């Protein structure tokens, strides 16, 4: 028996990535980092609190997977209900390209080349990247992404009721429920920092650089967001 044309409902197993990937996998990195921090400050400094630490490398890996998922989804772009949604998927995919490149200073972190003098003069950390040049390449895009994660990835998902009409742009634009765990972690992981700023207290016990895992969860969120679109669009008639 075929699914009614009025609603967009397909077997959940065919529409979603495996449960372990979006539900059980996201918290593992934070658990590992906090566990190492509690167990040994020296081990934490060696494996996490460096430019090539576990989190610093996991972030571009997650965003690079987002690029792959976005390209895969764009192979079926004509099945999206509107043309502007195709452009939106392109934009999010390019955001993953940007995040991947910036996290690795476009390869400098791995290959170790010298920063061109023109960039040294304007880059706060003397690196081959843009996010240390201006807030327009860092804080402002990050704020927009955080708002999208908070509203689209958490609030709208929790308020979601029932199915959606086939062809409704909202079914594609707003994050699917599988994005909820990574969205929650991306927002909650900065709570300690903001409590310290709000109440003027010192670093909490076993504090870590909370902004780094947040970047990881942003990247993981974008990957799962594009992955969910790919899973659905390739099965849409």
C-alpha angles and dihedrals in degrees: 000000000000125000114259111262092228095071136045103231125143132162107289091228090061095044102047137058115242115295094239090061099055102024110031102025101057099068095046097085094049091047090051094048094048091044092054091045092055094042099048132358090198092054090048091052091049100046105026114017096066137087090254096038126136095267094042090056097038091058097062090041090057093045092046088055086052089057090052092048092047093051090047091052092048090058085072096036094128088067092064110103097238137029094234090060088060088055090048092055089049090051094050090047090052088049087058090049089052093047092049093049096044094048089056094036084244091298100320093110090057102034099032102221121166117264113249112254091240089062096041088061094057105024114092093215098032093244135136097256142093104226092075092053103062140359087239088071096042126013098033098049088042091054091051091049092048091052091050091049092048098046103028100031099041116012098041093041092052091046093048115122128184128327131322131232116268109259094022107145091215090068089063104031100050118066119264121240091261088072093061100089094050091043092052092049092047091056100036095048091069095051094094091054092049094047089054091050094044097049099028094237126150125254114305119243113284091008119181132191093279094188091066098059088043089059089049092052091047088055092046090048092053091048093052091043092056092039091056090052090051092049091052102037095053089056097045118106 
